[in-house]
Each structure stands twice: as structure tokens, then as C-alpha cells.
Amino acid sequence: MRRAGGHLQATGLPSILACAFALVPMLPLQAQAQAFPSKAIRLVTGSQAGGGTDITARAIQQAVAPLLGVPVIVDNRPGTAGMVANEFVSKQPADGHVLLIQPGSFVTISPQLNATPRWETLKHLVPVVQVSTYDLVLVAHPTVPARNVKELVAFARAKPGMISFASSGVGSNFQLAGELLKLEAKVDMLHVAYRGSPPAVLDLVAGRVDTMFVHVPTVKGHIDAGRLRALAMTGTQRNPLLPQVPTIAESGLKAYEISGIEGILAPAGTPREVVARLNSVVGGALATPEMKASWASKAIEFVPNTPEQFAAKLQLDYDRTTALIKAAGIRPER
């Protein structure tokens, strides 16, 4: 296109032809964007049914389907801490009809630990919109002799390697939350990786593992029923759903802070017009009073953002977690 423009005259018929030829490659993309969506949209997630991001996906499914005028189908493809879903979506047609919704850890951490060679998210996928920010809660089975982080740290120091913490897989934000606690408190705890949060929570409630960092809605019922004990929150403020539970920073580890995000991405090459449309529709749905209330009930927050802002957030998180992975000596899962 530039070559043609550089060799033709600036006026007259050659110029008109040059403009016409220059527009030809753009016409399919414009027509594609104008026709979008032309069929059902598949929202793929690496979260198991009932997991944190699955819950988010199903809420978005119900909110945006009427706005887009087509069915939205949630497609659960768990495995390898999100990489199964990541790779599947990256190979789909770049037309906006197959999308990926993942926790940030599945697209910033897991590609570093669970792919050979390392899988570069921003080369294979294009960010669409960040749909949530949330903190994690540190919970323990009632048999663990600790009612707060100070007591947990003291017990872990007295019995190195005896306290276990579950996660939804190597490379998950749940694991990094535990690794950060180990570094800040200078304790040795045993990481137990599961394929998704539901089986991890099941074993935690059964007492087969001791502790876990997890999204509040996933374990709120167990906390209320006394099947799990909430020890602390990972963010900078107390969670409105658990106002009596202090932050880890309040418990003495002042440098400790970790939070999670969730977002929607599309295959690389998806037309900008389609990405912009999806960003507008999803962002508009999440900004309604009804969805704000729904998000608040799940202890998550949505702040309107552009695809570029979401991309910058992913890059920042990638850089931060790279440093944590190195400091914690986390090894890839093979």
C-alpha cells in the first residue's frame, strides 16, 4: 500500500486508482466489523465450572447477550493453569466470535511457567477489556492451630514445611500469594497445586490441605458455616464482605500486598473496530447500577478502561510477577 502510493502521481487518474487499491485490503475488515456479531459468541475460560472466573464469565454472559443480539456461550477449558484455553483461543479465527476470559495470572504468570518455550500473551492475543479487580482471602481449615497470620507464621516457623497451601495450579495468582507470604514472613510452607480452584477448595474443606489463598465468593459460604477460617485479606483494605478480617499488612507484614484481575482477550489480528465494539458493550454493561451491585456482592470491582490500558496493566503485572517468580524460585510445571 505504501509502495503503491510512493510510485504513483499525486493527482489525476493514477492517484484515484492508488486510493482505490489502497482501500481494497481494508474493505473486508470494515465489512467484518460492521457485520459483527454474525453468530453466537463463545467465551472461553481456563477456569473450571464454579471457579472464580467462571462465575464472572456467566454474569457477563447474561449481561451482554441481549446487547449484542446473539447468544453468548461459556466454554470451560481448564488445564495447565490456563494454557489450554489460551492456546485454543489464539488459534481461532480473529473475528471476535471466540473470546478468552481469564484471571490475569493465567495470561501473565502461567505462560512463563507452563509453556515451552515461553508463550508471549500480547503476541498471540489482543486485550479487549479488564472486567474486574479483586483481593484474595487467606483461609485455613479449622484444625490448623492459627486464628490469624501472626499465629500461622509462628506455627510455620516452628514446624518448617508442615503447613500446606493449595492453589489452582502452578503459575496461578493463588500460588504467588502463598509464595509472597513465604518470602515476606521467611517461612517454609508446602505448595500443593490442583487443576482448578474447586477441587482445591474441596480438599481444603475436607482437611487434606491446610490453607489457601482464594477469591472470597468461592469460600464465603464455607467461612460463614465455620468449615473454613478466614485469617487475612491480601489487599490494602479490608473486604466489605469480610469486614472483621484484617489485611496481611495489618497483621505485621507491612510490605505484603497482592491482588488479582480478570479480563477478556481476543485472538491476535482481531479488527480494531471489533475490539472497540466489544470493549464498549462489555464496559457499558458492567457500568450499569445492576452490574455494579452484582460485582460488589462478589467482592470485585470494575473500573472502565480501554484496550490499551488493559494491555499496559498486563505488561506491568508481567514485569512484577517475573521478579517474584525469580525471587521465590518457582519452577515451571512439566
Sequence and secondary structure as in RCSB ss.txt:
>XXXX:A:sequence
MRRAGGHLQATGLPSILACAFALVPMLPLQAQAQAFPSKAIRLVTGSQAGGGTDITARAIQQAVAPLLGVPVIVD
NRPGTAGMVANEFVSKQPADGHVLLIQPGSFVTISPQLNATPRWETLKHLVPVVQVSTYDLVLVAHPTVPARNVK
ELVAFARAKPGMISFASSGVGSNFQLAGELLKLEAKVDMLHVAYRGSPPAVLDLVAGRVDTMFVHVPTVKGHIDA
GRLRALAMTGTQRNPLLPQVPTIAESGLKAYEISGIEGILAPAGTPREVVARLNSVVGGALATPEMKASWASKAI
EFVPNTPEQFAAKLQLDYDRTTALIKAAGIRPER
>XXXX:A:secstr
 HHHHHHS SSHHHHHHHHHHHHTTHHHHHHHHHH   S EEEEESS TTSHHHHHHHHHHHHHHHHHTS EEEE
E   GGGHHHHHHHHTS SSSSEEEEEEHHHHHTHHHHSSSS   HHHHEEEEEEEEEEEEEEEE TTSS SSHH
HHHHHHHHSTT SEEEESSTT HHHHHHHHHHHHHT   EEEE SSHHHHHHHHHHTSS EEEEEHHHHHHHHHT
TSSEEEEESSSS  TTSTTS BTTTTT TT   EEEEEEEEETT  HHHHHHHHHHHHHHHTSHHHHHHHHHTTE
E     HHHHHHHHHHHHHHHHHHHHHHT     
